[in-house]
Amino acid sequence: MANATRRAAAEFRKAQGLWEEKLQNLGQSDSEGLGGAGPDQVVEQVRAQLAQERAEVGRLQQKLVDAEHTIGLLVVQGMEEISLMVTAHVQQKGNGTL
């Protein structure tokens, strides 16, 4: 369970790093400007960048869904383990073995 938690946390940190990198790249693009390109070129550049960003958003959203699913499974697994421990404790107490 601890390994799966670490794996999910690592995936989350990786996705977070990718988002930060994208934001940094956007900031650089804004500061560099479009270099005197014509209006049609600007529109095409913006459309291409938007398509890339949408694809990246979709990929990162799927990674987030996967991480949330993994975390949910870990929570359920942890609850089941706790339930088993409590049941064993109650049985031991009932048998007078504590």
mmCIF file of the C-alpha atoms, coordinates in Angstrom:
data_MODEL
# 
_entry.id   MODEL 
# 
loop_
_atom_site.group_PDB 
_atom_site.id 
_atom_site.type_symbol 
_atom_site.label_atom_id 
_atom_site.label_alt_id 
_atom_site.label_comp_id 
_atom_site.label_asym_id 
_atom_site.label_entity_id 
_atom_site.label_seq_id 
_atom_site.pdbx_PDB_ins_code 
_atom_site.Cartn_x 
_atom_site.Cartn_y 
_atom_site.Cartn_z 
_atom_site.occupancy 
_atom_site.B_iso_or_equiv 
_atom_site.pdbx_formal_charge 
_atom_site.auth_seq_id 
_atom_site.auth_comp_id 
_atom_site.auth_asym_id 
_atom_site.auth_atom_id 
_atom_site.pdbx_PDB_model_num 
ATOM 1  C CA . MET A 1 1  ? 0.000   0.000   0.000   1.00 0.00 ? 1  MET A CA 1 
ATOM 2  C CA . ALA A 1 2  ? 2.835   2.396   0.822   1.00 0.00 ? 2  ALA A CA 1 
ATOM 3  C CA . ASN A 1 3  ? 4.453   1.709   -2.568  1.00 0.00 ? 3  ASN A CA 1 
ATOM 4  C CA . ALA A 1 4  ? 1.239   2.500   -4.407  1.00 0.00 ? 4  ALA A CA 1 
ATOM 5  C CA . THR A 1 5  ? 0.842   5.707   -2.408  1.00 0.00 ? 5  THR A CA 1 
ATOM 6  C CA . ARG A 1 6  ? 4.394   6.747   -3.250  1.00 0.00 ? 6  ARG A CA 1 
ATOM 7  C CA . ARG A 1 7  ? 3.791   5.912   -6.910  1.00 0.00 ? 7  ARG A CA 1 
ATOM 8  C CA . ALA A 1 8  ? 0.584   7.981   -7.014  1.00 0.00 ? 8  ALA A CA 1 
ATOM 9  C CA . ALA A 1 9  ? 2.333   10.888  -5.293  1.00 0.00 ? 9  ALA A CA 1 
ATOM 10 C CA . ALA A 1 10 ? 5.220   10.671  -7.777  1.00 0.00 ? 10 ALA A CA 1 
ATOM 11 C CA . GLU A 1 11 ? 2.794   10.739  -10.710 1.00 0.00 ? 11 GLU A CA 1 
ATOM 12 C CA . PHE A 1 12 ? 1.064   13.756  -9.210  1.00 0.00 ? 12 PHE A CA 1 
ATOM 13 C CA . ARG A 1 13 ? 4.385   15.588  -8.740  1.00 0.00 ? 13 ARG A CA 1 
ATOM 14 C CA . LYS A 1 14 ? 5.348   14.770  -12.331 1.00 0.00 ? 14 LYS A CA 1 
ATOM 15 C CA . ALA A 1 15 ? 2.035   16.121  -13.662 1.00 0.00 ? 15 ALA A CA 1 
ATOM 16 C CA . GLN A 1 16 ? 2.438   19.216  -11.510 1.00 0.00 ? 16 GLN A CA 1 
ATOM 17 C CA . GLY A 1 17 ? 5.939   19.736  -12.908 1.00 0.00 ? 17 GLY A CA 1 
ATOM 18 C CA . LEU A 1 18 ? 4.614   19.466  -16.455 1.00 0.00 ? 18 LEU A CA 1 
ATOM 19 C CA . TRP A 1 19 ? 1.983   22.107  -15.718 1.00 0.00 ? 19 TRP A CA 1 
ATOM 20 C CA . GLU A 1 20 ? 4.617   24.425  -14.262 1.00 0.00 ? 20 GLU A CA 1 
ATOM 21 C CA . GLU A 1 21 ? 6.810   23.880  -17.322 1.00 0.00 ? 21 GLU A CA 1 
ATOM 22 C CA . LYS A 1 22 ? 3.888   24.703  -19.623 1.00 0.00 ? 22 LYS A CA 1 
ATOM 23 C CA . LEU A 1 23 ? 3.157   27.889  -17.688 1.00 0.00 ? 23 LEU A CA 1 
ATOM 24 C CA . GLN A 1 24 ? 6.803   28.879  -17.886 1.00 0.00 ? 24 GLN A CA 1 
ATOM 25 C CA . ASN A 1 25 ? 6.838   28.243  -21.645 1.00 0.00 ? 25 ASN A CA 1 
ATOM 26 C CA . LEU A 1 26 ? 3.725   30.369  -22.053 1.00 0.00 ? 26 LEU A CA 1 
ATOM 27 C CA . GLY A 1 27 ? 5.391   33.186  -20.140 1.00 0.00 ? 27 GLY A CA 1 
ATOM 28 C CA . GLN A 1 28 ? 8.432   32.988  -22.421 1.00 0.00 ? 28 GLN A CA 1 
ATOM 29 C CA . SER A 1 29 ? 6.213   32.997  -25.509 1.00 0.00 ? 29 SER A CA 1 
ATOM 30 C CA . ASP A 1 30 ? 4.475   36.128  -24.269 1.00 0.00 ? 30 ASP A CA 1 
ATOM 31 C CA . SER A 1 31 ? 7.759   37.904  -23.586 1.00 0.00 ? 31 SER A CA 1 
ATOM 32 C CA . GLU A 1 32 ? 9.248   36.936  -26.975 1.00 0.00 ? 32 GLU A CA 1 
ATOM 33 C CA . GLY A 1 33 ? 6.227   38.140  -28.919 1.00 0.00 ? 33 GLY A CA 1 
ATOM 34 C CA . LEU A 1 34 ? 5.379   36.923  -32.388 1.00 0.00 ? 34 LEU A CA 1 
ATOM 35 C CA . GLY A 1 35 ? 8.299   38.592  -34.186 1.00 0.00 ? 35 GLY A CA 1 
ATOM 36 C CA . GLY A 1 36 ? 6.472   40.695  -36.791 1.00 0.00 ? 36 GLY A CA 1 
ATOM 37 C CA . ALA A 1 37 ? 4.485   37.829  -38.300 1.00 0.00 ? 37 ALA A CA 1 
ATOM 38 C CA . GLY A 1 38 ? 1.491   38.652  -40.465 1.00 0.00 ? 38 GLY A CA 1 
ATOM 39 C CA . PRO A 1 39 ? -2.050  38.326  -39.103 1.00 0.00 ? 39 PRO A CA 1 
ATOM 40 C CA . ASP A 1 40 ? -2.683  34.988  -40.827 1.00 0.00 ? 40 ASP A CA 1 
ATOM 41 C CA . GLN A 1 41 ? 0.555   33.575  -39.453 1.00 0.00 ? 41 GLN A CA 1 
ATOM 42 C CA . VAL A 1 42 ? -0.305  34.804  -35.975 1.00 0.00 ? 42 VAL A CA 1 
ATOM 43 C CA . VAL A 1 43 ? -3.723  33.140  -36.150 1.00 0.00 ? 43 VAL A CA 1 
ATOM 44 C CA . GLU A 1 44 ? -2.186  29.858  -37.326 1.00 0.00 ? 44 GLU A CA 1 
ATOM 45 C CA . GLN A 1 45 ? 0.470   29.975  -34.603 1.00 0.00 ? 45 GLN A CA 1 
ATOM 46 C CA . VAL A 1 46 ? -2.151  30.619  -31.944 1.00 0.00 ? 46 VAL A CA 1 
ATOM 47 C CA . ARG A 1 47 ? -4.372  27.818  -33.274 1.00 0.00 ? 47 ARG A CA 1 
ATOM 48 C CA . ALA A 1 48 ? -1.478  25.366  -33.359 1.00 0.00 ? 48 ALA A CA 1 
ATOM 49 C CA . GLN A 1 49 ? -0.438  26.296  -29.830 1.00 0.00 ? 49 GLN A CA 1 
ATOM 50 C CA . LEU A 1 50 ? -4.036  25.981  -28.628 1.00 0.00 ? 50 LEU A CA 1 
ATOM 51 C CA . ALA A 1 51 ? -4.346  22.517  -30.176 1.00 0.00 ? 51 ALA A CA 1 
ATOM 52 C CA . GLN A 1 52 ? -1.119  21.422  -28.474 1.00 0.00 ? 52 GLN A CA 1 
ATOM 53 C CA . GLU A 1 53 ? -2.257  22.812  -25.145 1.00 0.00 ? 53 GLU A CA 1 
ATOM 54 C CA . ARG A 1 54 ? -5.640  21.105  -25.417 1.00 0.00 ? 54 ARG A CA 1 
ATOM 55 C CA . ALA A 1 55 ? -3.946  17.793  -26.131 1.00 0.00 ? 55 ALA A CA 1 
ATOM 56 C CA . GLU A 1 56 ? -1.676  18.310  -23.122 1.00 0.00 ? 56 GLU A CA 1 
ATOM 57 C CA . VAL A 1 57 ? -4.661  19.225  -20.929 1.00 0.00 ? 57 VAL A CA 1 
ATOM 58 C CA . GLY A 1 58 ? -6.442  16.042  -21.999 1.00 0.00 ? 58 GLY A CA 1 
ATOM 59 C CA . ARG A 1 59 ? -3.387  13.934  -21.243 1.00 0.00 ? 59 ARG A CA 1 
ATOM 60 C CA . LEU A 1 60 ? -2.879  15.554  -17.839 1.00 0.00 ? 60 LEU A CA 1 
ATOM 61 C CA . GLN A 1 61 ? -6.574  15.251  -16.981 1.00 0.00 ? 61 GLN A CA 1 
ATOM 62 C CA . GLN A 1 62 ? -6.369  11.522  -17.694 1.00 0.00 ? 62 GLN A CA 1 
ATOM 63 C CA . LYS A 1 63 ? -3.291  11.238  -15.471 1.00 0.00 ? 63 LYS A CA 1 
ATOM 64 C CA . LEU A 1 64 ? -5.201  13.055  -12.731 1.00 0.00 ? 64 LEU A CA 1 
ATOM 65 C CA . VAL A 1 65 ? -8.174  10.689  -13.105 1.00 0.00 ? 65 VAL A CA 1 
ATOM 66 C CA . ASP A 1 66 ? -5.801  7.720   -12.901 1.00 0.00 ? 66 ASP A CA 1 
ATOM 67 C CA . ALA A 1 67 ? -4.092  9.135   -9.803  1.00 0.00 ? 67 ALA A CA 1 
ATOM 68 C CA . GLU A 1 68 ? -7.452  9.837   -8.127  1.00 0.00 ? 68 GLU A CA 1 
ATOM 69 C CA . HIS A 1 69 ? -8.561  6.282   -8.906  1.00 0.00 ? 69 HIS A CA 1 
ATOM 70 C CA . THR A 1 70 ? -5.353  4.885   -7.421  1.00 0.00 ? 70 THR A CA 1 
ATOM 71 C CA . ILE A 1 71 ? -5.773  7.014   -4.309  1.00 0.00 ? 71 ILE A CA 1 
ATOM 72 C CA . GLY A 1 72 ? -9.391  5.850   -3.986  1.00 0.00 ? 72 GLY A CA 1 
ATOM 73 C CA . LEU A 1 73 ? -8.305  2.226   -4.224  1.00 0.00 ? 73 LEU A CA 1 
ATOM 74 C CA . LEU A 1 74 ? -5.655  2.820   -1.586  1.00 0.00 ? 74 LEU A CA 1 
ATOM 75 C CA . VAL A 1 75 ? -8.205  4.398   0.751   1.00 0.00 ? 75 VAL A CA 1 
ATOM 76 C CA . VAL A 1 76 ? -10.570 1.453   0.311   1.00 0.00 ? 76 VAL A CA 1 
ATOM 77 C CA . GLN A 1 77 ? -7.725  -1.011  0.802   1.00 0.00 ? 77 GLN A CA 1 
ATOM 78 C CA . GLY A 1 78 ? -6.621  0.821   3.950   1.00 0.00 ? 78 GLY A CA 1 
ATOM 79 C CA . MET A 1 79 ? -10.158 0.816   5.310   1.00 0.00 ? 79 MET A CA 1 
ATOM 80 C CA . GLU A 1 80 ? -10.460 -2.915  4.655   1.00 0.00 ? 80 GLU A CA 1 
ATOM 81 C CA . GLU A 1 81 ? -7.167  -3.556  6.447   1.00 0.00 ? 81 GLU A CA 1 
ATOM 82 C CA . ILE A 1 82 ? -8.298  -1.483  9.431   1.00 0.00 ? 82 ILE A CA 1 
ATOM 83 C CA . SER A 1 83 ? -11.617 -3.331  9.490   1.00 0.00 ? 83 SER A CA 1 
ATOM 84 C CA . LEU A 1 84 ? -9.812  -6.677  9.516   1.00 0.00 ? 84 LEU A CA 1 
ATOM 85 C CA . MET A 1 85 ? -7.547  -5.507  12.332  1.00 0.00 ? 85 MET A CA 1 
ATOM 86 C CA . VAL A 1 86 ? -10.524 -4.323  14.396  1.00 0.00 ? 86 VAL A CA 1 
ATOM 87 C CA . THR A 1 87 ? -12.383 -7.582  13.767  1.00 0.00 ? 87 THR A CA 1 
ATOM 88 C CA . ALA A 1 88 ? -9.341  -9.609  14.833  1.00 0.00 ? 88 ALA A CA 1 
ATOM 89 C CA . HIS A 1 89 ? -8.955  -7.465  17.947  1.00 0.00 ? 89 HIS A CA 1 
ATOM 90 C CA . VAL A 1 90 ? -12.624 -7.895  18.880  1.00 0.00 ? 90 VAL A CA 1 
ATOM 91 C CA . GLN A 1 91 ? -12.378 -11.655 18.342  1.00 0.00 ? 91 GLN A CA 1 
ATOM 92 C CA . GLN A 1 92 ? -9.260  -11.862 20.492  1.00 0.00 ? 92 GLN A CA 1 
ATOM 93 C CA . LYS A 1 93 ? -10.953 -9.818  23.201  1.00 0.00 ? 93 LYS A CA 1 
ATOM 94 C CA . GLY A 1 94 ? -14.012 -12.084 23.030  1.00 0.00 ? 94 GLY A CA 1 
ATOM 95 C CA . ASN A 1 95 ? -11.810 -15.161 23.364  1.00 0.00 ? 95 ASN A CA 1 
ATOM 96 C CA . GLY A 1 96 ? -10.015 -13.661 26.338  1.00 0.00 ? 96 GLY A CA 1 
ATOM 97 C CA . THR A 1 97 ? -6.650  -13.799 24.593  1.00 0.00 ? 97 THR A CA 1 
ATOM 98 C CA . LEU A 1 98 ? -5.841  -10.119 25.191  1.00 0.00 ? 98 LEU A CA 1 
# 
